[in-house]
Amino acid sequence: MSKIALVDDDRNILTSVSMTLEAEGFEVETYNDGQAALDAFNKKLPDMAVLDIKMPRMDGMDLLQRLRQKSQMPVIFLTSKDDEIDEVLGLRMGADDYVKKPFSQRLLVERIRALLRRQEANATDTGSSGVGEAKVMERGHLRMDPLRHAVSWKGIDVSLTVTEFLLLQALAQRPGFVKSRDQLMDVAYDDQVYVDDRTIDSHIKRLRKKMRTADPEFSAIETLYGIGYRYNEE
């Protein structure tokens, strides 16, 4: 049973969403502000967090920033209906997905399930023999271990979210070949989940930034404007 942390200062949302998630078989912990959630996360992390952005004491952005210092667990943001700045900023800070308020609870459940499936699938890479086994991928200076969710560049560890890992894996599997944004969406998101180009671009920007913490000269991910992205083996 996956444990979901739901963090929102709206008690009606906490009550209704937690009831829905529990009915779907999840274990749910609720918090009405970011500081209360952080105090609990410092003791034990859930499997996933769903965070509102605007909250008292500590908002969702600050909570995500603190959380990313210790964990890459999946995070979904709840954003205001028309606040695109929050959506983009949240993705660049390391959120995996976002859902706009007001939202369908069924949509939120599907987003949660899709993200958990991606995380589980990321841990097992099925080889051409059809036998499920973890396969370490090496491309030049890049090393990716799906089972351990581990990435290194020139021997330096780089911590990636589930979405970032899947995007890098998809690009690096076939160096020199272009992946369109639609193809990358299919890799990183479930077929039932629609995201726009901005979402993929934000994840790629975040991914590049993280790789450049290991190597300021990192340039293996190339943007082909109007087409997509390509991984060039170095």
Phi, psi and omega in degrees: 000121180284141179258123181249129174264125180248119186237112182199144180273359177267109185294330177296320178293315180303315183291309185291317182291320180296322178296319179295314182295320178295323177294335178272002175098009179267153169266130188238134171244132182245145179218140183259008170201162186294324182294318178299320178294316181298319178301319179289320180295329179293339178268315179203132182273142172282182177278335180201154177234139172246116190242131166285153180275310185267106180218157177285166178066303176212120182279177185295326179296313179296319179297317179298318180299317178293320182295319182292347176287342184231346185206150174249027180297153182299140180224132172246132177265143168259119185242159176294156188304317187247014186265079181292331179299317178298320181297310182294315180297319179298318178295319181291336178276348175122010172289150180270333184198170176215153177229132183275139172276147350288147187233156173283130179295329177296321177298316180298318178300317180294322178296319179296312181297319180297318181291321177293323177296319179298319180295318180292316180295329181296335183278346182231124178249120182272122182282177182295339179286347181088359179268125181289118178205153180286129179239123176282131180251131177236127178227096183062240180280352185268136174227126181233128179242099184299322183298321181264001184050048185243136178228138174221151178229119185055037178081000181258127181292140177233127183268120182239150172287172179301314182296314179299318180299313182295321179293315179296319179299316180297320180287318186283341181299328181227080181304139178089344180266141182275136172249123177287165177298322178297320178295321179291326175298318180297326179288316190269341184229154178291154180301333183278354185252124177260131171228156181262177184301325183301324180296312179297316180301320180295319178296320180295319178299317178296318179299313178300317181301318180292318180296328180283349171289332177276327182209104181303340181267008182302127180213024186289337180262114184256136175268128173249099189303129182082356183241301182162222183225156180219141175262125178252116184293130181253000000 
